[in-house]
Amino acid sequence: MLNVFFTVDVEVWCGSWENLDERFPVAFKQYVYGQTSKGEYGLKYKLDVLNEYGLKSVFFVEPLFSTRFGKQPLEEIVGLIKEGGQYIELHLHTEWVDEAREPLLENIACKRQHLRYFSQDEQKILISAGMRLLKEAGVDDIMAFRAGSFAFNADTIRALAANHISFDSSYNATLFGLDSGVMKGVILVSPIEIEGVYEYPMTVFKDGTGSLRHVQLSACSYQEIEGLLWQALESQRDTFVILSHNFELLNRAVNRPDWVVIKRFHKLCSFLERNQDCFKTVGFQGLMPKIVERQPNPLVSPIWKTGLRICEQVFRRIYR
């Protein structure tokens, strides 16, 4: 049995840092509900589809935006996910720190895009603030964390331990993982324990061109994801971590459905439903980590599946 973490990073963006208060109401409807002329394809749609197929998912919710716009929008997001019966964990995008109406940290006069740009003590404070915001919005128990843009470092692990968060899923070998200070010189693909925190890295693979990619709904073909799931199962791996976002079923402008990704999402959910004897969608609650002694190599996908994905992505760009 392979534990599959279908993770969804839940974020709200306004398209610009100018005129935030004027932009936010429309941005919230776009990013959270995915309102288009063809219907809604945002967070609620994704929750409904997951429930239709009887699947579990981990929603990493970003709460710092609420320090600018108030508690109600965050409570609305939390309410939707709780109503959908899915897991809620903590996600932080520190681009919001300097936008808070009441300062989260002292002497923050400009943007620091990534959590890794803050000291260990500052990260500890920001993680604590994020936990508090989620709890005030109705989240009872926070067990896991993911840094925005996967931009964490070893200080993040220590800050999580100080806040009694047991699981992290910020390591992504295609982004900041290799220079995070975690397992230097090793591509991390299976869970490890670091100073009392269990790291669950993004699943990565080498495609037909030899490039390292992470498994993301909008960045991989269905054929790639299905093949990688079988490969992970057959090689007796314990976990498989997939990335998605609340707005990932929309085009880049977040104003109409992306039918290629919507079809891909349904096919993946159907596959996981049909093969629940092999693949179990899970969260971090009650998880018993299985730690390997040696990190295996990244999974590998054949070139024909890479070619199919490239064709799909070209079509998506033209259709956008």
KOLFI-292140 format. One record per residue: residue in three letters; x, y negated, z of N, C-alpha, C, O in turn. Coordinates in pm, whole numbers, padded with zeros to 5 digits, always signed. Layout:
residues N
AlaXYZXYZXYZXYZ;...
***
This chain:
residues 320
Met+00085+00120+00000+00000+00000+00000+00088-00125+00000+00181-00137+00081;Leu+00059-00216-00089+00134-00342-00100+00049-00455-00045-00065-00474-00089;Asn+00101-00530+00051+00033-00648+00104+00048-00764+00006+00160-00807-00024;Val-00064-00814-00043-00063-00925-00139-00112-01051-00069-00224-01055-00018;Phe-00029-01152-00067-00066-01283-00013-00102-01374-00131-00014-01423-00202;Phe-00232-01394-00151-00275-01491-00251-00285-01625-00179-00382-01651-00108;Thr-00185-01709-00197-00176-01833-00120-00219-01952-00206-00185-01961-00324;Val-00294-02042-00144-00344-02161-00212-00301-02284-00134-00342-02304-00020;Asp-00217-02367-00196-00177-02493-00133-00286-02596-00161-00318-02625-00276;Val-00343-02652-00054-00456-02744-00067-00406-02887-00044-00362-02922+00066;Glu-00413-02967-00149-00357-03102-00146-00452-03200-00215-00532-03161-00300;Val-00440-03327-00179-00514-03434-00245-00414-03541-00287-00334-03586-00205;Trp-00420-03581-00414-00332-03686-00465-00415-03792-00534-00524-03765-00585;Cys-00362-03913-00536-00439-04026-00589-00385-04078-00723-00435-04178-00774;Gly-00285-04012-00779-00233-04052-00909-00133-04165-00903-00055-04185-00997;Ser-00134-04239-00796-00042-04352-00777-00044-04389-00630-00140-04360-00558;Trp+00062-04453-00585+00065-04501-00446+00012-04643-00434+00011-04700-00326;Glu-00034-04699-00546-00095-04831-00546-00247-04816-00529-00307-04722-00582;Asn-00308-04907-00455-00454-04910-00438-00510-04776-00392-00609-04726-00445;Leu-00445-04720-00292-00484-04586-00245-00629-04579-00200-00702-04486-00235;Asp-00671-04677-00122-00806-04672-00066-00914-04678-00174-01020-04619-00160;Glu-00886-04750-00282-00981-04757-00392-00981-04627-00473-01085-04585-00523;Arg-00864-04565-00486-00850-04445-00568-00901-04319-00498-00944-04224-00563;Phe-00895-04318-00365-00915-04194-00292-01051-04128-00313-01054-04007-00335;Pro-01164-04199-00307-01293-04129-00320-01304-04047-00448-01352-03934-00444;Val-01260-04102-00560-01265-04028-00687-01165-03913-00684-01195-03802-00727;Ala-01044-03940-00633-00941-03837-00626-00986-03719-00541-00959-03603-00575;Phe-01054-03747-00431-01101-03640-00343-01199-03549-00418-01189-03427-00408;Lys-01292-03608-00490-01389-03528-00565-01320-03446-00674-01358-03331-00699;Gln-01219-03505-00738-01148-03434-00843-01068-03316-00787-01080-03204-00835;Tyr-00987-03344-00686-00894-03243-00636-00961-03138-00548-00921-03022-00550;Val-01061-03177-00473-01125-03082-00381-01237-03007-00450-01246-02885-00440;Tyr-01325-03080-00521-01439-03014-00583-01417-02984-00731-01489-02903-00790;Gly-01319-03048-00791-01292-03023-00933-01408-03062-01022-01443-02988-01114;Gln-01467-03177-00995-01584-03219-01071-01546-03253-01216-01456-03333-01241;Thr-01617-03190-01309-01598-03214-01453-01734-03216-01520-01835-03185-01456;Ser-01737-03252-01647-01863-03251-01722-01914-03108-01744-02030-03089-01779;Lys-01827-03008-01724-01863-02868-01742-01898-02799-01610-01928-02680-01608;Gly-01894-02875-01500-01921-02815-01370-01804-02836-01276-01709-02907-01309;Glu-01811-02774-01158-01705-02788-01056-01613-02667-01059-01659-02553-01056;Tyr-01482-02692-01064-01384-02585-01071-01269-02609-00974-01153-02582-01004;Gly-01303-02660-00857-01203-02689-00756-01201-02586-00645-01212-02466-00668;Leu-01188-02637-00523-01172-02552-00405-01291-02460-00384-01273-02340-00362;Lys-01412-02514-00390-01530-02431-00364-01545-02321-00468-01581-02209-00434;Tyr-01518-02352-00594-01524-02251-00699-01427-02138-00670-01461-02020-00682;Lys-01307-02174-00633-01205-02071-00605-01248-01985-00486-01230-01863-00490;Leu-01302-02046-00383-01351-01971-00268-01464-01876-00308-01467-01761-00264;Asp-01557-01924-00390-01669-01841-00433-01621-01720-00512-01673-01609-00494;Val-01524-01740-00599-01472-01628-00679-01402-01526-00590-01422-01406-00608;Leu-01322-01571-00498-01254-01479-00407-01355-01395-00329-01337-01274-00312;Asn-01461-01459-00281-01563-01386-00207-01641-01291-00298-01681-01183-00254;Glu-01664-01331-00422-01733-01245-00518-01659-01111-00535-01721-01006-00550;Tyr-01527-01118-00532-01446-00998-00550-01401-00935-00418-01329-00836-00417;Gly-01444-00993-00306-01412-00935-00176-01266-00944-00139-01210-00853-00078;Leu-01202-01056-00175-01059-01072-00151-01032-01174-00041-01112-01265-00017;Lys-00919-01157+00025-00872-01252+00126-00761-01339+00068-00685-01296-00018;Ser-00753-01461+00119-00652-01555+00071-00608-01644+00186-00682-01665+00282;Val-00487-01697+00174-00432-01790+00273-00432-01930+00213-00366-01954+00112;Phe-00504-02021+00275-00511-02159+00228-00422-02245+00316-00453-02272+00432;Phe-00309-02289+00259-00218-02379+00329-00268-02522+00308-00254-02578+00200;Val-00326-02579+00413-00393-02709+00401-00301-02822+00446-00243-02818+00554;Glu-00290-02923+00360-00209-03042+00389-00296-03144+00463-00393-03193+00406;Pro-00262-03177+00591-00347-03268+00669-00298-03411+00682-00372-03497+00728;Leu-00173-03440+00642-00118-03573+00669-00190-03683+00592-00188-03799+00633;Phe-00253-03648+00480-00328-03751+00406-00437-03813+00493-00475-03928+00471;Ser-00486-03737+00592-00596-03787+00676-00550-03898+00770-00634-03969+00826;Thr-00419-03914+00790-00371-04024+00873-00391-04158+00802-00383-04264+00865;Arg-00418-04153+00672-00449-04274+00596-00601-04292+00578-00653-04403+00587;Phe-00671-04178+00552-00811-04188+00510-00911-04141+00614-01031-04143+00589;Gly-00864-04098+00730-00955-04058+00836-00981-03908+00841-00940-03833+00752;Lys-01049-03865+00948-01066-03722+00976-01170-03655+00886-01158-03536+00855;Gln-01271-03730+00844-01385-03667+00776-01345-03588+00651-01391-03475+00635;Pro-01261-03640+00561-01225-03561+00442-01153-03431+00478-01177-03328+00414;Leu-01066-03435+00578-00996-03313+00620-01095-03214+00681-01087-03094+00654;Glu-01188-03264+00761-01290-03176+00819-01374-03111+00710-01416-02996+00724;Glu-01399-03186+00602-01477-03132+00492-01403-03017+00423-01463-02914+00391;Ile-01274-03034+00402-01192-02928+00343-01191-02805+00432-01214-02693+00386;Val-01164-02827+00561-01160-02715+00656-01295-02644+00661-01301-02522+00667;Gly-01402-02722+00660-01536-02663+00664-01564-02573+00544-01622-02466+00559;Leu-01523-02617+00426-01542-02536+00305-01468-02403+00315-01523-02298+00282;Ile-01344-02408+00362-01263-02286+00368-01316-02192+00476-01321-02071+00457;Lys-01354-02249+00590-01410-02165+00697-01541-02102+00653-01566-01984+00681;Glu-01624-02178+00584-01749-02123+00533-01722-02010+00434-01799-01914+00424;Gly-01611-02023+00360-01572-01919+00265-01506-01800+00330-01474-01703+00262;Gly-01483-01805+00462-01429-01691+00534-01283-01662+00507-01239-01548+00521;Gln-01207-01764+00469-01066-01743+00437-00975-01800+00545-01019-01876+00632;Tyr-00847-01763+00539-00750-01803+00639-00699-01945+00611-00680-01983+00495;Ile-00676-02021+00717-00623-02157+00705-00491-02167+00780-00482-02131+00897;Glu-00388-02216+00710-00258-02238+00771-00209-02378+00734-00278-02452+00663;Leu-00092-02415+00784-00043-02553+00775+00051-02576+00657+00140-02495+00629;His+00028-02687+00589+00109-02730+00476+00140-02878+00498+00052-02952+00542;Leu+00262-02923+00470+00295-03065+00490+00360-03123+00366+00457-03069+00313;His+00305-03235+00321+00370-03318+00219+00406-03449+00286+00319-03529+00320;Thr+00535-03470+00305+00580-03586+00383+00572-03717+00306+00606-03823+00360;Glu+00528-03712+00180+00504-03837+00108+00399-03923+00177+00391-04043+00153;Trp+00318-03861+00263+00213-03935+00332+00260-04002+00462+00186-04080+00520;Val+00381-03971+00507+00424-04019+00639+00422-04172+00647+00375-04227+00746;Asp+00473-04239+00545+00478-04385+00551+00345-04451+00520+00333-04573+00527;Glu+00244-04370+00486+00111-04425+00457+00018-04418+00579-00093-04471+00575;Ala+00063-04354+00687-00022-04338+00806-00056-04473+00866+00029-04561+00876;Arg-00181-04490+00905-00223-04617+00965-00162-04635+01104-00133-04747+01146;Glu-00143-04524+01175-00070-04526+01301+00057-04444+01281+00049-04327+01245;Pro+00174-04503+01301+00300-04437+01266+00315-04298+01330+00287-04278+01448;Leu+00359-04204+01247+00388-04069+01295+00529-04062+01351+00557-03984+01442;Leu+00619-04143+01297+00757-04152+01341+00797-04299+01349+00734-04385+01288;Glu+00902-04325+01424+00953-04461+01431+01043-04491+01311+01111-04403+01257;Asn+01040-04618+01271+01132-04670+01169+01122-04596+01036+01224-04567+00973;Ile+00999-04566+00993+00978-04507+00860+00919-04617+00771+00800-04645+00776;Ala+01006-04677+00690+00964-04791+00609+00948-04756+00461+00896-04837+00385;Cys+00992-04637+00421+00982-04599+00281+00957-04448+00271+00960-04378+00372;Lys+00933-04402+00152+00899-04261+00133+01022-04172+00142+01130-04203+00091;Arg+01002-04059+00211+01097-03948+00204+01017-03831+00149+00933-03774+00219;Gln+01044-03796+00027+00957-03704-00047+00949-03566+00016+00844-03502+00012;His+01060-03519+00076+01062-03381+00121+01088-03369+00271+01156-03453+00330;Leu+01031-03266+00331+01050-03240+00474+01197-03222+00509+01240-03261+00618;Arg+01273-03166+00419+01415-03141+00444+01496-03271+00460+01610-03267+00506;Tyr+01439-03384+00423+01507-03513+00437+01495-03569+00579+01553-03673+00610;Phe+01419-03500+00665+01401-03543+00803+01488-03458+00896+01519-03343+00865;Ser+01525-03516+01009+01606-03442+01106+01523-03330+01169+01401-03323+01150;Gln+01589-03243+01242+01517-03134+01308+01415-03188+01407+01303-03137+01414;Asp+01452-03289+01484+01358-03348+01580+01240-03413+01508+01125-03402+01553;Glu+01268-03481+01398+01159-03544+01322+01067-03438+01261+00945-03455+01261;Gln+01124-03331+01211+01042-03223+01156+00955-03161+01265+00838-03128+01241;Lys+01011-03145+01382+00934-03091+01495+00812-03178+01523+00702-03127+01545;Ile+00831-03310+01522+00722-03404+01549+00616-03396+01439+00496-03394+01467;Leu+00660-03392+01312+00566-03390+01201+00486-03260+01197+00366-03262+01170;Ile+00551-03148+01225+00480-03019+01228+00378-03020+01341+00266-02973+01325;Ser+00417-03074+01456+00324-03085+01568+00204-03172+01532+00090-03140+01566;Ala+00231-03283+01463+00122-03371+01421+00028-03301+01324-00094-03315+01335;Gly+00084-03224+01230+00002-03150+01136-00085-03047+01205-00202-03031+01170;Met-00029-02978+01303-00106-02880+01381-00221-02948+01454-00333-02898+01455;Arg-00191-03062+01514-00295-03134+01589-00408-03177+01496-00525-03163+01531;Leu-00374-03229+01380-00475-03274+01286-00565-03159+01240-00687-03175+01229;Leu-00504-03045+01212-00584-02930+01170-00673-02880+01284-00789-02845+01261;Lys-00619-02877+01404-00700-02831+01518-00817-02924+01543-00927-02879+01573;Glu-00794-03055+01532-00902-03152+01549-01007-03137+01439-01124-03173+01458;Ala-00965-03084+01324-01058-03065+01212-01132-02932+01222-01221-02903+01141;Gly-01093-02848+01322-01167-02724+01343-01092-02596+01320-01152-02488+01319;Val-00960-02603+01300-00880-02482+01281-00835-02431+01417-00766-02502+01490;Asp-00874-02310+01451-00852-02258+01586-00710-02211+01611-00654-02235+01718;Asp-00649-02143+01513-00520-02079+01538-00432-02093+01416-00467-02044+01308;Ile-00318-02160+01431-00225-02181+01320-00103-02092+01342-00032-02107+01442;Met-00081-02002+01250+00027-01905+01265+00136-01920+01161+00247-01868+01180;Ala+00107-01990+01049+00201-01992+00937+00213-02132+00879+00127-02218+00900;Phe+00320-02153+00805+00354-02286+00753+00415-02273+00615+00480-02173+00582;Arg+00393-02377+00534+00466-02392+00407+00498-02539+00387+00410-02625+00396;Ala+00623-02568+00358+00665-02705+00331+00619-02747+00193+00621-02667+00099;Gly+00579-02873+00178+00542-02925+00048+00657-02912-00050+00771-02942-00017;Ser+00626-02866-00171+00725-02845-00277+00831-02742-00238+00936-02734-00301;Phe+00802-02662-00134+00896-02561-00083+01027-02623-00035+01130-02556-00029;Ala+01022-02753-00002+01144-02828+00030+01174-02823+00179+01159-02923+00250;Phe+01217-02706+00226+01250-02688+00367+01400-02666+00381+01473-02662+00282;Asn+01445-02651+00506+01583-02612+00533+01587-02537+00666+01483-02509+00726;Ala+01707-02504+00711+01720-02428+00835+01662-02503+00954+01612-02440+01048;Asp+01668-02636+00952+01608-02715+01061+01457-02693+01069+01398-02698+01177;Thr+01394-02668+00953+01250-02643+00952+01217-02519+01032+01120-02517+01108;Ile+01297-02416+01017+01275-02292+01091+01280-02318+01242+01197-02268+01317;Arg+01378-02395+01284+01392-02425+01428+01275-02511+01476+01227-02494+01588;Ala+01231-02605+01392+01117-02689+01429+00989-02606+01439+00905-02633+01525;Leu+00974-02507+01353+00859-02417+01361+00862-02335+01489+00760-02320+01557;Ala+00979-02282+01521+00992-02203+01644+00957-02287+01766+00893-02239+01859;Ala+01000-02414+01765+00970-02503+01878+00821-02529+01890+00771-02559+01999;Asn+00748-02519+01777+00603-02540+01778+00526-02408+01784+00404-02405+01767;His+00597-02299+01809+00536-02167+01826+00459-02121+01703+00354-02057+01714;Ile+00511-02153+01585+00459-02100+01459+00547-01983+01420+00669-01999+01404;Ser+00487-01867+01403+00564-01743+01388+00603-01710+01244+00698-01635+01222;Phe+00531-01767+01145+00554-01729+01006+00577-01853+00919+00514-01957+00937;Asp+00669-01838+00825+00695-01944+00729+00692-01883+00589+00734-01769+00569;Ser+00642-01961+00492+00643-01916+00353+00690-02030+00264+00629-02061+00162;Ser+00802-02091+00306+00857-02206+00234+00973-02168+00142+01016-02250+00060;Tyr+01024-02047+00155+01141-02009+00074+01097-01974-00068+01016-01885-00090;Asn+01154-02047-00162+01130-02021-00304+01264-02029-00374+01324-02137-00385;Ala+01312-01915-00421+01446-01909-00481+01456-01988-00611+01567-02015-00657;Thr+01342-02026-00671+01346-02104-00794+01352-02254-00766+01373-02333-00858;Leu+01333-02293-00641+01335-02435-00606+01444-02463-00504+01562-02468-00540;Phe+01408-02482-00376+01507-02523-00277+01561-02408-00191+01645-02430-00105;Gly+01512-02288-00215+01548-02178-00127+01696-02150-00117+01749-02128-00008;Leu+01763-02151-00231+01904-02111-00232+01995-02209-00160+02102-02170-00112;Asp+01955-02336-00149+02038-02432-00076+01969-02478+00053+01996-02587+00103;Ser+01881-02393+00105+01810-02427+00228+01892-02400+00354+01857-02447+00462;Gly+02001-02323+00339+02079-02282+00456+02030-02151+00513+02083-02104+00614;Val+01930-02090+00450+01876-01961+00493+01934-01852+00403+01917-01856+00281;Met+02001-01755+00463+02061-01644+00388+02149-01695+00273+02123-01664+00156;Lys+02250-01771+00306+02337-01830+00205+02398-01722+00114+02446-01618+00160;Gly+02394-01751-00016+02453-01660-00112+02366-01541-00149+02407-01456-00228;Val+02244-01535-00094+02155-01422-00120+02021-01476-00171+01968-01572-00116;Ile+01968-01413-00275+01833-01447-00320+01736-01371-00232+01731-01248-00233;Leu+01658-01446-00155+01565-01386-00061+01435-01352-00132+01369-01440-00187;Val+01398-01224-00130+01274-01181-00196+01184-01100-00103+01067-01079-00134;Ser+01237-01054+00010+01159-00978+00107+01166-01046+00243+01261-01120+00269;Pro+01068-01022+00330+01063-01090+00460+01187-01064+00546+01243-00954+00546;Ile+01228-01168+00619+01335-01157+00716+01294-01233+00842+01201-01313+00840;Glu+01364-01207+00951+01343-01282+01074+01459-01379+01093+01576-01341+01081;Ile+01426-01505+01121+01528-01608+01144+01494-01680+01273+01394-01752+01279;Glu+01574-01662+01374+01559-01734+01501+01415-01728+01553+01361-01828+01600;Gly+01355-01611+01544+01221-01590+01598+01107-01623+01504+00991-01611+01542;Val+01139-01666+01381+01038-01696+01280+01053-01598+01165+01164-01572+01119;Tyr+00941-01543+01118+00944-01451+01005+00924-01529+00876+00823-01597+00857;Glu+01021-01517+00788+01016-01586+00659+00958-01492+00554+01010-01384+00530;Tyr+00848-01536+00491+00786-01462+00381+00806-01540+00253+00728-01631+00224;Pro+00908-01506+00175+00942-01587+00057+00844-01567-00057+00776-01465-00066;Met+00838-01666-00145+00764-01652-00270+00821-01535-00349+00942-01514-00353;Thr+00733-01459-00411+00778-01353-00501+00834-01416-00628+00769-01499-00692;Val+00956-01376-00663+01020-01427-00784+01059-01310-00874+01070-01196-00829;Phe+01079-01341-01001+01115-01237-01097+01198-01296-01209+01197-01417-01232;Lys+01271-01210-01278+01343-01250-01397+01257-01217-01519+01216-01103-01538;Asp+01232-01319-01600+01149-01295-01718+01234-01243-01833+01352-01214-01815;Gly+01174-01232-01952+01245-01174-02065+01363-01253-02114+01446-01201-02189;Thr+01374-01380-02072+01489-01462-02110+01598-01460-02004+01704-01520-02022;Gly+01572-01389-01893+01668-01386-01783+01651-01498-01684+01728-01509-01589;Ser+01549-01583-01705+01524-01695-01613+01450-01646-01490+01364-01558-01497;Leu+01484-01706-01376+01416-01672-01251+01292-01760-01237+01300-01882-01247;Arg+01176-01696-01213+01050-01767-01200+00979-01718-01075+00997-01604-01033;His+00897-01805-01016+00811-01759-00907+00674-01726-00961+00633-01778-01066;Val+00603-01640-00890+00473-01593-00936+00367-01696-00899+00327-01708-00782;Gln+00322-01770-00999+00220-01873-00979+00109-01855-01081+00137-01826-01198;Leu-00014-01871-01039-00129-01845-01124-00121-01922-01255-00148-01866-01361;Ser-00084-02049-01250-00084-02132-01370+00046-02122-01449+00057-02180-01557;Ala+00145-02049-01398+00277-02045-01462+00316-01907-01512+00424-01890-01568;Cys+00230-01807-01492+00256-01671-01537+00133-01617-01609+00021-01654-01575;Ser+00154-01531-01707+00040-01467-01771-00018-01360-01679+00049-01312-01588;Tyr-00143-01324-01706-00202-01215-01628-00121-01087-01645-00100-01014-01549;Gln-00075-01060-01767+00002-00938-01792+00130-00936-01711+00171-00830-01661;Glu+00194-01051-01696+00315-01057-01613+00282-01024-01468+00349-00942-01406;Ile+00177-01088-01414+00145-01068-01272+00105-00923-01246+00150-00863-01149;Glu+00020-00867-01333-00022-00728-01313+00099-00634-01316+00113-00547-01230;Gly+00185-00651-01415+00303-00566-01426+00394-00577-01305+00449-00477-01259;Leu+00411-00698-01255+00497-00720-01139+00437-00657-01014+00510-00605-00930;Leu+00304-00663-01000+00239-00599-00886+00264-00448-00887+00300-00391-00784;Trp+00246-00384-01002+00273-00240-01009+00419-00210-00982+00451-00113-00913;Gln+00509-00293-01035+00652-00273-01014+00688-00285-00866+00767-00206-00815;Ala+00630-00384-00798+00657-00401-00656+00606-00282-00576+00672-00236-00483;Leu+00488-00231-00613+00433-00115-00544+00520+00008-00566+00551+00080-00471;Glu+00558+00032-00689+00637+00150-00722+00775+00147-00660+00833+00252-00632;Ser+00830+00027-00637+00961+00016-00573+00950+00007-00422+01047-00023-00353;Gln+00827+00032-00371+00800+00041-00227+00828-00089-00152+00876-00087-00039;Arg+00798-00200-00216+00810-00327-00146+00686-00347-00058+00581-00289-00082;Asp+00702-00427+00043+00595-00444+00142+00505-00562+00113+00387-00560+00148;Thr+00559-00667+00049+00481-00789+00030+00498-00845-00110+00598-00824-00178;Phe+00395-00917-00152+00394-00984-00281+00321-01117-00260+00203-01117-00224;Val+00390-01230-00280+00334-01362-00250+00310-01439-00379+00402-01465-00456;Ile+00183-01474-00401+00140-01546-00520+00104-01690-00481+00047-01713-00374;Leu+00138-01785-00567+00109-01926-00542-00005-01974-00631-00013-01938-00748;Ser-00093-02055-00573-00193-02128-00650-00218-02260-00578-00160-02287-00472;His-00305-02343-00635-00344-02470-00574-00495-02487-00586-00559-02421-00667;Asn-00551-02575-00505-00695-02599-00511-00739-02656-00644-00855-02639-00682;Phe-00651-02724-00717-00687-02790-00842-00631-02716-00964-00629-02772-01073;Glu-00586-02593-00946-00510-02524-01050-00597-02469-01163-00545-02424-01264;Leu-00728-02473-01146-00818-02427-01252-00861-02541-01343-00947-02526-01429;Leu-00797-02658-01322-00824-02776-01404-00703-02808-01490-00593-02757-01466;Asn-00724-02891-01591-00611-02934-01673-00523-03031-01595-00553-03066-01481;Arg-00416-03072-01657-00318-03156-01585-00378-03289-01544-00338-03346-01442;Ala-00472-03341-01620-00536-03468-01586-00645-03451-01480-00702-03550-01434;Val-00673-03329-01441-00772-03295-01338-00910-03350-01376-00983-03403-01291;Asn-00944-03338-01505-01074-03390-01548-01155-03292-01632-01265-03325-01674;Arg-01102-03170-01656-01181-03068-01724-01124-02929-01692-01009-02916-01651;Pro-01205-02826-01712-01158-02691-01679-01044-02646-01769-01039-02682-01887;Asp-00953-02568-01713-00848-02501-01791-00895-02356-01808-00874-02273-01720;Trp-00957-02327-01922-01022-02197-01940-00922-02082-01942-00957-01970-01906;Val-00799-02108-01984-00697-02002-01984-00669-01957-01842-00664-01837-01814;Val-00649-02052-01751-00617-02017-01613-00740-01962-01541-00728-01873-01457;Ile-00858-02015-01572-00980-01962-01511-00998-01814-01547-01027-01732-01460;Lys-00979-01781-01675-00989-01642-01718-00882-01557-01649-00909-01444-01607;Arg-00763-01611-01638-00652-01540-01572-00687-01513-01426-00661-01404-01375;Phe-00745-01611-01358-00783-01596-01218-00886-01484-01200-00873-01400-01112;His-00988-01484-01285-01091-01381-01276-01033-01242-01305-01067-01146-01237;Lys-00946-01232-01403-00887-01102-01436-00801-01051-01321-00803-00932-01289;Leu-00726-01141-01258-00643-01100-01144-00730-01055-01027-00702-00953-00965;Cys-00835-01132-00997-00924-01094-00887-00991-00960-00914-01003-00877-00824;Ser-01034-00939-01038-01097-00812-01075-00998-00697-01059-01034-00590-01010;Phe-00875-00718-01101-00771-00615-01088-00748-00580-00941-00741-00462-00906;Leu-00737-00681-00856-00713-00655-00715-00832-00586-00650-00814-00501-00562;Glu-00953-00621-00691-01072-00554-00638-01074-00407-00680-01105-00320-00598;Arg-01041-00379-00805-01047-00241-00855-00939-00153-00794-00952-00030-00790;Asn-00833-00215-00748-00719-00137-00702-00688-00163-00554-00572-00172-00514;Gln-00795-00174-00474-00776-00201-00331-00712-00084-00256-00669-00101-00142;Asp-00706+00032-00318-00636+00145-00256-00485+00130-00269-00409+00200-00202;Cys-00441+00038-00356-00298+00013-00377-00255-00124-00327-00143-00141-00277;Phe-00344-00223-00341-00309-00362-00309-00410-00417-00210-00531-00413-00233;Lys-00360-00470-00099-00444-00525+00006-00416-00674+00020-00304-00713+00054;Thr-00518-00757-00005-00499-00901+00013-00512-00933+00161-00609-00893+00226;Val-00415-01004+00214-00404-01022+00359-00368-01166+00394-00331-01246+00308;Gly-00382-01197+00525-00331-01320+00584-00227-01283+00688-00182-01168+00695;Phe-00188-01380+00768-00083-01357+00867-00136-01309+01001-00058-01266+01086;Gln-00267-01316+01022-00325-01273+01149-00308-01122+01166-00344-01044+01077;Gly-00254-01083+01280-00237-00942+01309-00132-00872+01225-00125-00749+01223;Leu-00051-00950+01157+00049-00892+01067+00165-00830+01145+00215-00889+01241;Met+00204-00713+01104+00321-00646+01160+00433-00652+01058+00437-00571+00965;Pro+00526-00748+01072+00630-00767+00970+00717-00642+00952+00757-00577+01049;Lys+00746-00613+00827+00837-00504+00792+00963-00565+00734+00961-00621+00624;Ile+01071-00556+00807+01196-00621+00768+01289-00519+00702+01312-00411+00756;Val+01341-00554+00585+01433-00465+00515+01576-00495+00559+01608-00608+00596;Glu+01661-00393+00554+01801-00413+00593+01879-00485+00484+01973-00559+00513;Arg+01839-00464+00361+01911-00525+00248+01810-00581+00150+01711-00515+00117;Gln+01835-00702+00102+01743-00765+00007+01750-00696-00129+01858-00681-00186;Pro+01635-00653-00182+01635-00596-00317+01655-00704-00422+01646-00823-00393;Asn+01681-00662-00544+01693-00756-00654+01555-00810-00692+01454-00745-00665;Pro+01549-00928-00754+01420-00977-00802+01356-00880-00900+01426-00804-00968;Leu+01224-00882-00906+01153-00802-01004+01187-00850-01145+01240-00960-01163;Val+01156-00767-01245+01191-00799-01383+01068-00779-01471+00996-00680-01458;Ser+01044-00874-01561+00933-00864-01655+00988-00860-01798+01082-00933-01829;Pro+00931-00775-01885+00985-00760-02021+00960-00881-02109+00876-00965-02080;Ile+01037-00887-02218+01034-01006-02302+00900-01023-02373+00861-01137-02401;Trp+00829-00914-02403+00702-00931-02475+00599-01002-02388+00515-01077-02439;Lys+00605-00979-02258+00512-01048-02168+00552-01195-02153+00467-01283-02137;Thr+00683-01220-02158+00729-01360-02157+00678-01433-02280+00633-01547-02272;Gly+00686-01366-02397+00640-01425-02521+00491-01455-02517+00446-01559-02566;Leu+00414-01364-02460+00270-01385-02449+00240-01506-02361+00153-01587-02392;Arg+00315-01516-02249+00294-01631-02161+00328-01762-02231+00256-01861-02217;Ile+00436-01764-02306+00476-01885-02377+00368-01927-02476+00337-02045-02489;Cys+00310-01830-02546+00201-01861-02641+00081-01920-02568+00021-02016-02614;Glu+00047-01861-02453-00065-01912-02374-00038-02055-02328-00126-02141-02333;Gln+00084-02078-02282+00115-02211-02229+00117-02315-02340+00078-02430-02318;Val+00163-02278-02460+00160-02371-02573+00016-02407-02606-00017-02524-02628;Phe-00071-02305-02608-00213-02329-02634-00272-02422-02528-00349-02513-02561;Arg-00236-02401-02402-00289-02487-02294-00244-02631-02314-00323-02724-02294;Arg-00119-02652-02353-00069-02789-02372-00139-02858-02488-00173-02976-02481;Ile-00162-02783-02596-00230-02841-02712-00374-02874-02675-00425-02981-02711;Tyr-00439-02783-02604-00580-02798-02569-00601-02908-02466-00710-02965-02457;Arg-00498-02940-02387-00512-03044-02286-00543-03176-02353-00558-03278-02284;
***
